[in-house]
């Protein structure tokens, strides 16, 4: 990397340290895999952005909450822009990447703040056992792990402050995270998948009004009811805090989450009366959504199948009513239908009525994601509804739960192509491991080099907690915090314009349809089960002409690029770090000071040769 383009951490002072005698933050080197080497920025007097900013300003009143947030956002942009997916994928053909696991971490030790076992010297990976992460995916994970370790070494010096830097992968839902924590979520919930966490969804999709719909007339066995539960739960877990949802089951009658108690049997006219007054539930309360998930499971488990037909066209009319009511009051950015079919009803679907309703839904801007789950599903229904509303339909021949989850996650691929989101999205959610409330900046990672005959590919979402830089209570006390809250609220509620040309104008319809077909093919090749719609208008050529520029590359900025020369101090006017044991210290060969850790300057951003490193540890150089 040219010196003038190098990230700011390249100029930071760092030192090799002894982990046995170090009482400040240190990390294990990712570059010397076969040697146990550890380094520290803090030992050599460098500080994290918040501490340096405070020391230079002289008083906290000169700091701003927005300034701290901007530092975090720029680290997220660095993660987004530093990983060239195509290069990592090509290199992985002859590589063997093996990032350490989160589940089964044998170097983790108990830490009260994290409520479990943690290893701060590593960034680890978790893959659900029902998924198969490719070697290229593992190599991308390992590349990001190095970046996370560098960031944490510079920025996170308070190990009692819960903070994470992490990445969720699109194809399998794998998680790469610093620090490594001993955590095996699939043991408690086999359906656990990081694509279905609020931070992931919020980074890719704008606020939506969602109707989740399922035909229960075919649920003739416990196995089908279990499958229906898994499908509905997956759909609900794609929601984030700014979404709203109503769940609607149907046979010839209707069962919705809008009734009280929920999922009472209603005739069509009674359901119209119920949904005419609303029915959409906000997704801003995770506990409420978890309760809706549990009630949906219970309703499906207790459904008394009696055979008979179903009325999908009337169910679609009820969904249309929900969106009409929302549009008249407080509409979200996008209307989304998620429809599951697990079998063909005994009575024939009224195709003309379905076509009539879907034309009206398309005019309302509804985007449908429909799923034919199992070989007995109503393929005509799911294909016709999705294709008529410029959506995607999926053939889920149910090769296992992982296949279903991959198909539902295909929703994200659609919005990644339709919208170019470059700015960080801020999310406020409860950490699933510790229960701590966290604020994170998140941004999507894309592969823009998948070929001229394909649209850009969503590779995943990377996030960094604000608490990596500073304690949330400290940030809340800074000037400009109210302005920061307003900015975060704006980014959370804004609506992105979809399907735009490079000049900002709407793309031609034939180009849009061509790009949609490319998206469906690409999504199918990645294992989602996405299927084609009838061919769009011809004459646009194999490349469609629909391209979204890469986001402007951002360089991670800290509060200051100056180097603090005072070894082992937080501010220049403060005393050096005290030794934990006066009989156990190292002599800094640069300054001659007794410090707890070795403190040897390296060239800016450089690493000593392997021979010099070994000599250092053997005591042969000073």
Secondary structure, 3 states (H helix, E strand, C coil): CCHHHCCHHHHCCCEEECCCCCCCCCEECCCCCCCCCEEECHHHCCCCHHHHHHHHHCCHHHCEHHHHHHHHHHHHHHHHHHCCHHHHHHHHHHCCCCCCECCCCCCCEEECCCCEEEECCCCEEECCCCCCCCHHHHHHHHHHHHHHHHHHHHHCCCCCCCCCEEEEECCCCCEEEECEECCCHHHCCCCCCHHHCHHHHHHHCCCEEEEEEEECCCCCCHHHHHHHHHHHHHHHCCCCCCCEEEEEEECCCEEECCCCCCCCEECHHHHHHHHCCCCCEECCCHHHHHHHHHHHHHHHHCCCCCCCCCCHHHHHHHHHHHHHHHHHHCCCCEEEEEEEECCCCCCCCCHHHHHHHHHHHHHCCEEEEEEEECCCCCHHHHHHHHHHCCCEEEEECCCCHHHHHHHHCHHHHHHHHHCCCCCCEEEEEECCCCCCEEEEEEEEEEECCCCCCCCCEEEEEEEEEHHHCCCHHHHHCCECHHHHHHHHHHHHHCCCCCCECCCCCECCHHHHHHHHHHHHHHHHHCCCCEECCCCCCCCCCCCCCCCCCCCCCCCCCCCCCCCCCCCCCCCCCCCCCCCCCCCCCEECCCCCCEECCCCCCCCCCCCCCHHHHHHHHHCCCC
